[in-house]
Amino acid sequence: MKTARIAFALLASLGLVAAAHAQELTGTLKKIKDTGTITLAVRESSIPFSYYDNQQNTIGYSYDIALQIVDAVKKDLGLAQLAVKRIPVTPANRIQLIQNGTVDLECGSTTNNTARQKQVDFSDTIFIIGTRLLVNRSSGIKDFADLAGKNVVTTAGTTSEEILRKMNEEKKMGMHLISAKDHGESFLTLQSGRAVAFMMDDALLYGERAKARNPSDWIVVGTPQSKEAYGCMLRKGDAPFKKLADATIARIETSGEAAKLYHKWFQSPIPPKGLNLDFPMSEDVVELYTHPNDKAFQ
């Protein structure tokens, strides 16, 4: 009888611990647990980070990382099944859709900076880039000074747009700035001749170049105007979800898995055309994979 009472007390205490753990869930993790669904923001044309293949499936470097975070969430919550809902976003609406709860996580090509940190939180950095120019090889444009008085395109809602506008105003360059809805539209504007240069993050420029009919017609040039850290966005103040995302990213980066993802997406043939971006790993990315962090450059 005494043994039975002890066993009952033990089971009761375990039940209380489990109940307490369940009550501790807040924010995004609670939402996911309650609904059995995690909602990912995906990009349609941020090659090779998050984009659609020919079958409209989301693929990419950042998307692979997002799926590993999904697996970590599923394991942490002890879920047998976890549905994944995907919602396409643009640079113009991605922050709002995180803030209002429409999406739970955005791993794409979003720069972590101090201004955005007032609106959302960022995971550990997943990539580091420099902002440069994509131009036609025959254009004669070699750097930003050559853009004076010319039409230049960039994607709306990006840090590149902010940099270009500031440069145009401060240096009185007389550029006509075109803001496209996404990177695909920006490159189409360049290819059609409506702009002589497309300013964006160097890795994304290499991605757009790979989509061209004749990639060798296009080159990436110019002195980098900024160094930027990409992170996954999540709702502000959600410490448990950020901790889980950070731990997942740190494991990927320090285990050597991130280097394999880099080779897969930046140094090997990728969909939709099987072209190789041939984008060398920078010293900044090498350092990131050794020492994961969530620091912004600006």
Secondary structure, 3 states (H helix, E strand, C coil): CHHHHHHHHHHHHHHHHHHHHHHHCCHHHHHHHHHCEEEEEECCEECCCEEECCCCCEECHHHHHHHHHHHHHHHHHCCCCCEEEEEECCCCCHHHHHHCCCCCEECCCCECCCCHHHCEEEEEEEEEEEEEEEEECCCCCCCHHHHCCCEEEEECCCHHHHHHHHHHHHHCCCCEEEEECCHHHHHHHHHCCCCCEEEEEHHHHHHHHHHCCCHHHEEEECCCCCEEEEEEEEECCCHHHHHHHHHHHHHHHHCCHHHHHHHHHHCCEECCCCEECCCCCCHHHHHHHHCCCCCCCC
